[in-house]
């Protein structure tokens, strides 16, 4: 019978494990390459580029009615299938999500960002909230203001 090999003389062959590279997300309709929406927005959209209202409501713990009020639309805009894909409905949803996504890292999370969006007065806009600005069609001005703050500008 042969003597067993000592552990010091045993060699192991290590085979490198090839890991798959992470799958790239499919492009979302309506967004040019390189200008994809923020991760929060992208996670709440379907493959056609439409915001999924049920996912948004569930993410923020709201009913569809509360969500409609938050974006300044009538409840029917989120309950009637024909109006879910309307440009005004989708643009308001995307504007809200984009702004909440932009401030979520500053606010401490998406729930806190939504609380900021709905309740925090912004001095630069006469004490109006982000919610009021989006409802009045001033989302672009708000995004520019947030960009200014992000680049180190004064509030």
TAVENCOR-V321389 format. One record per run of one state. SS is the DSSP state (a for helix, b for strand, c for the rest). FROM is the first residue (numbers start at 1). LEN is the number of residues. If there is no record, write none. Layout:
{{SS;FROM;LEN} {SS;FROM;LEN}}
This chain:
{{c;1;6} {a;7;3} {c;10;29} {a;39;5} {c;44;1} {b;45;1} {c;46;5} {b;51;1} {c;52;1} {a;53;7} {c;60;4} {a;64;8} {c;72;4} {a;76;4} {c;80;1} {a;81;4} {c;85;2} {a;87;21} {c;108;2} {a;110;10} {c;120;2} {b;122;1} {a;123;3} {c;126;2} {b;128;1} {c;129;1} {a;130;6} {c;136;3} {a;139;12} {c;151;5}}
